[in-house]
Amino acid sequence: MKKIAVCGAGIGGLACAVILSAKGYEVEIFEKNRTFGGKMSEYRRDGYRFDTGPSLITMPDVFKDFFREAGKKFEDYAELTELDVSCRYFWSDCTVFNSYGKKERLSAELTDVFGESEKDSFFRYLEYGKLFYELSKDNFLGSEFSIRNYLTMDGIKNLSKFISGRSMNDLSNKFFRNGKLRQLMNRFATYSGSTPYLNPQFFSIIPFVEYNFGSYYVKGGIYKIAESLVSLCQEFNVKFHYGYELEGIKSREDRIVALDFKTTAYGSINTDNFDIIVSNFTNSRELVYKDYFENDDWSCSGFIMLLGVDFQSEDLSHHNVLFSENYENEFLDIFERKIPAEDMTVYISVSNKEEKIDAPPGCDNWFVLVNAPFLNDKFKWDEKTKKSYCSKILDRIDSFNLTDRGSIRDRIKFCEIFTPEDIRQKYNSEFGSIYGLSSNTLYTLLKRPKNKSERYSNLYFTGGNTHPGGGVPLCILSGKIVSDMIIKSSI
């Protein structure tokens, strides 16, 4: 049976390793960090616990089907809890919208906040997104990307919708009169690290998926997903090597014949006896196609603050968004001017709302995320700019009066900050971007690395920077797609 080297213990790499090892392949994983999970990680300090990457789970059947494929039951490894409110949205004029999971409550909330006609438009919008989901669930989400997969009667009939040139913002303008509701629906473009003013309209599939399949939290933290995948790997005898950072390769004709690692581990490993290489990252000029790094339309990055606060906010839900005053200008700053937005939208996750042990009694754990530009020569992150931007975000939070008294600054017991530069260094992410190339246009979508390398016949790519995209369920599907391709090629 063929030997597989998986470079990177992110979710896509772990998922691929699970299926291949379950099918009898000999698999070894090499990870540069001292732990697994990639961008899915956690941080603990002084009795506080934070999920530092993904914070919301959708498409629960993806996990159940994946574990079933491995001959296991997902429920034996992790427990999903559906959220009553997927997100609470705030605007500076004191408007608050609770995005309920149950249709009846959601319908009533939409009517109360935005009006009856906008409520009807909201559900018509979701039906429009459903069209793209139905066309994509088998031909895109569950298999290797190929244009020919869409050459069906339905695909050809709806081809104009895929290549219309209409953005998610254009779609929002078509369906909604209320500016706040347009802003809310436009936000889903950020799930792919993109701007709604360019992101193609078929990404309306994202809000459809969230509202149709529900929003979930994992008991014990999102990191339990990574832990469950590692447990499966161990049950199937996958070997893990931590502290191994891929530095280079040796190739002969169109095949990789050896891997070169920079390692802090003891001992040596023979890396020239692997038949197939699976890379969980695409930030390597030796691995990806020649002109990949010549692109300049990368997905956004993030500025992250982990706040241990000494109070519990009654205003906040588990997931919260504090919207900027001028959404379009915010994205112009990030994607056109390539600078951190002055008027920023702030996302706050408080897992302590569901998991009471994630913070000391009477306290909350705030995971704060603000979209930021990928690393470029127009802005540099250093200690001064990091502290300055942190202060601006705290000012923005203060403007929403979320504390019971005074400034949020007075309630912070500690603050840990992670910049796009930290994301680049820790996760080998291109220019600190969250998902590699953006999904702002069809052109950049088609330029993303394919699951099977265009340079080397025994190299495959998995994870959020390749097909089918970012987010935990899609990374699971990416690992499954690659494992299926490898198994099929071995027959």
Long-range contacts (C-beta under 8 A, 24 or more apart in sequence): 1-25, 1-26, 2-26, 2-275, 2-276, 2-486, 2-490, 3-27, 3-28, 3-273, 3-274, 3-275, 3-276, 4-28, 4-274, 4-275, 4-276, 4-277, 4-278, 4-486, 5-30, 5-259, 5-271, 5-274, 5-276, 5-277, 5-278, 6-30, 6-278, 6-280, 7-246, 7-259, 7-277, 7-278, 7-279, 7-280, 7-281, 8-32, 8-38, 8-279, 8-280, 8-281, 8-428, 8-463, 9-33, 9-35, 9-36, 9-37, 9-38, 9-230, 9-240, 9-280, 10-37, 10-38, 10-39, 10-40, 10-280, 10-281, 10-427, 10-463, 10-464, 10-475, 11-37, 11-38, 11-40, 11-225, 11-226, 11-229, 11-463, 11-464, 11-472, 11-475, 11-476, 11-479, 12-38, 12-280, 12-462, 12-463, 12-464, 12-466, 12-475, 12-476, 12-478, 12-479, 12-482, 13-38, 13-278, 13-279, 13-280, 13-462, 13-463, 13-479, 14-226, 14-229, 14-230, 14-233, 14-479, 15-66, 15-229, 15-462, 15-475, 15-476, 15-478, 15-479, 15-480, 15-483, 16-278, 16-460, 16-462, 16-478, 16-479, 16-480, 16-482, 16-483, 16-486, 17-233, 17-238, 17-278, 17-479, 18-66, 18-70, 18-229, 18-232, 18-233, 18-236, 18-238, 18-479, 19-66, 19-69, 19-70, 19-479, 19-480, 19-483, 19-484, 19-487, 20-483, 20-486, 20-487, 21-233, 21-236, 21-237, 21-238, 22-69, 22-70, 22-71, 22-232, 22-236, 23-483, 23-487, 25-486, 27-233, 27-236, 27-238, 27-239, 28-238, 28-239, 28-240, 28-241, 28-274, 29-233, 29-238, 29-239, 29-240, 29-241, 30-241, 30-244, 30-246, 30-259, 30-261, 31-240, 31-241, 31-242, 31-243, 31-244, 32-243, 32-244, 32-245, 32-246, 32-428, 33-242, 33-243, 33-426, 34-242, 34-243, 35-242, 36-226, 36-229, 36-230, 36-240, 37-223, 37-226, 38-226, 38-280, 38-427, 38-463, 39-423, 39-427, 39-429, 39-434, 39-464, 40-222, 40-223, 40-225, 40-226, 40-472, 41-223, 41-226, 42-221, 42-222, 42-223, 43-306, 43-416, 45-306, 45-308, 45-414, 45-416, 46-308, 46-360, 46-413, 46-414, 47-359, 47-360, 47-363, 48-306, 48-308, 48-358, 48-359, 48-360, 48-363, 48-365, 49-221, 49-351, 49-355, 49-357, 49-358, 49-359, 49-365, 50-306, 50-351, 50-358, 50-365, 50-367, 51-221, 51-222, 51-223, 51-349, 51-351, 51-367, 52-304, 52-306, 52-367, 52-418, 53-222, 54-222, 54-471, 54-472, 55-222, 55-319, 55-349, 55-351, 55-367, 56-86, 56-215, 56-216, 56-217, 56-319, 57-215, 57-216, 57-217, 57-218, 57-222, 57-225, 57-472, 57-473, 58-209, 58-210, 58-213, 58-214, 58-215, 58-216, 58-471, 58-473, 59-209, 59-213, 59-473, 60-213, 60-214, 60-216, 61-213, 62-473, 62-476, 62-477, 63-225, 63-473, 63-476, 66-476, 66-480, 67-232, 69-480, 70-232, 70-236, 72-232, 74-228, 77-224, 77-228, 77-231, 77-232, 78-218, 78-219, 78-220, 78-224, 78-225, 78-228, 79-218, 79-219, 79-220, 80-216, 80-217, 80-218, 80-219, 81-216, 81-217, 81-218, 81-219, 81-354, 82-214, 82-215, 82-216, 83-214, 83-215, 83-216, 83-217, 83-318, 83-319, 83-354, 85-317, 85-318, 85-319, 86-210, 86-211, 86-214, 86-215, 86-319, 87-215, 87-317, 87-319, 87-320, 87-321, 88-316, 88-317, 88-319, 88-320, 88-321, 89-180, 89-184, 89-320, 89-321, 89-323, 90-320, 90-321, 90-322, 90-323, 90-400, 91-180, 91-323, 92-323, 92-325, 92-399, 92-400, 95-180, 97-180, 97-184, 98-317, 99-184, 101-214, 101-215, 106-211, 113-180, 114-178, 114-180, 114-181, 115-178, 117-177, 118-176, 118-177, 118-178, 118-181, 121-175, 121-176, 121-181, 122-175, 122-176, 122-181, 124-175, 125-171, 125-172, 125-175, 125-176, 125-185, 125-204, 125-207, 126-207, 126-208, 126-211, 126-212, 128-171, 128-175, 128-204, 129-204, 129-205, 129-206, 129-207, 129-208, 129-209, 130-208, 130-212, 131-158, 131-161, 132-161, 132-162, 132-202, 132-204, 132-205, 132-208, 133-205, 133-208, 133-209, 133-212, 136-202, 136-205, 140-468, 141-468, 141-474, 141-477, 142-477, 142-480, 142-481, 143-481, 143-484, 144-450, 144-451, 144-452, 144-467, 144-481, 144-485, 145-450, 145-451, 145-467, 145-468, 161-201, 161-202, 162-200, 162-202, 162-442, 163-442, 164-200, 164-201, 165-200, 166-200, 166-201, 167-196, 167-197, 167-198, 167-199, 167-200, 167-201, 168-196, 168-199, 168-200, 168-201, 168-203, 168-204, 169-196, 169-197, 169-328, 170-201, 171-201, 171-204, 172-196, 180-323, 183-323, 183-327, 186-327, 187-321, 187-345, 189-439, 190-300, 190-371, 191-470, 191-471, 192-299, 192-435, 192-438, 192-439, 192-469, 192-470, 193-299, 193-300, 193-433, 193-434, 193-435, 193-438, 193-439, 193-470, 194-299, 194-300, 194-438, 194-439, 194-440, 195-300, 195-331, 195-334, 195-335, 195-438, 195-440, 196-327, 196-331, 197-328, 197-331, 198-335, 198-440, 198-441, 199-439, 199-440, 200-439, 200-441, 200-442, 200-445, 203-439, 215-319, 217-318, 217-351, 217-354, 217-355, 219-355, 220-355, 221-351, 221-355, 221-358, 222-472, 225-472, 241-265, 241-269, 244-269, 246-279, 246-284, 248-286, 249-277, 249-286, 249-287, 251-456, 254-455, 254-456, 254-457, 255-456, 255-457, 255-458, 256-456, 256-458, 256-459, 275-458, 276-458, 276-459, 276-460, 276-486, 277-456, 277-458, 277-459, 277-460, 278-459, 278-460, 278-461, 278-462, 278-482, 278-486, 279-459, 279-460, 279-461, 279-462, 280-462, 280-463, 281-427, 281-428, 281-429, 281-463, 281-465, 282-430, 282-436, 282-449, 282-461, 282-463, 282-465, 282-466, 283-428, 283-429, 283-430, 283-436, 284-428, 287-453, 287-455, 287-456, 287-459, 287-461, 288-449, 288-453, 288-455, 289-449, 289-454, 289-455, 290-455, 292-447, 292-449, 293-430, 295-437, 295-444, 295-447, 297-437, 297-438, 297-440, 297-441, 297-444, 298-374, 298-430, 298-431, 298-433, 298-436, 298-437, 298-438, 299-374, 299-433, 299-434, 299-435, 299-436, 299-437, 299-438, 299-439, 299-470, 300-334, 300-335, 300-371, 300-372, 300-373, 300-374, 300-433, 300-434, 300-438, 301-371, 301-372, 301-373, 301-374, 301-375, 301-420, 301-423, 301-429, 301-431, 301-432, 301-433, 301-434, 302-369, 302-370, 302-371, 302-372, 302-418, 302-420, 302-423, 302-434, 303-340, 303-369, 303-370, 303-371, 303-372, 303-389, 303-393, 303-417, 303-418, 303-419, 303-420, 304-367, 304-368, 304-369, 304-417, 304-418, 304-419, 305-366, 305-367, 305-368, 305-390, 305-393, 305-415, 305-416, 305-417, 305-418, 306-365, 306-366, 306-367, 306-368, 306-414, 306-415, 306-416, 306-417, 306-418, 307-365, 307-366, 307-368, 307-408, 307-412, 307-414, 307-415, 308-359, 308-363, 308-365, 308-366, 308-412, 308-413, 308-414, 308-415, 309-363, 309-364, 309-365, 309-366, 309-408, 309-411, 309-412, 309-413, 310-362, 310-363, 310-411, 310-412, 310-413, 311-362, 311-363, 311-364, 311-403, 311-404, 311-411, 312-352, 312-362, 312-363, 312-364, 313-350, 313-364, 313-402, 313-403, 313-404, 314-404, 315-402, 316-348, 316-350, 316-353, 316-364, 316-402, 317-350, 317-353, 318-349, 318-350, 318-351, 318-353, 318-354, 319-347, 319-348, 319-349, 320-347, 320-348, 320-349, 320-350, 321-345, 321-346, 321-347, 321-348, 322-346, 322-347, 322-348, 322-396, 322-397, 322-400, 330-371, 333-373, 334-371, 334-372, 334-373, 335-373, 335-438, 335-440, 337-378, 338-373, 338-374, 338-376, 338-378, 338-379, 339-373, 339-378, 339-379, 340-370, 340-372, 340-373, 340-379, 340-389, 341-370, 341-371, 342-392, 343-396, 344-370, 344-371, 344-392, 344-393, 344-396, 345-370, 345-371, 346-370, 346-393, 346-396, 346-397, 348-397, 363-413, 368-393, 368-397, 372-419, 372-420, 373-420, 374-420, 374-430, 374-431, 374-432, 374-433, 375-420, 375-421, 375-424, 375-431, 375-432, 376-431, 381-419, 381-420, 381-421, 386-417, 386-419, 390-415, 390-417, 429-465, 430-465, 434-464, 434-470, 435-464, 435-465, 435-469, 435-470, 436-464, 436-465, 436-466, 437-465, 439-469, 451-478, 451-481, 451-482, 451-485, 452-485, 460-485, 460-486
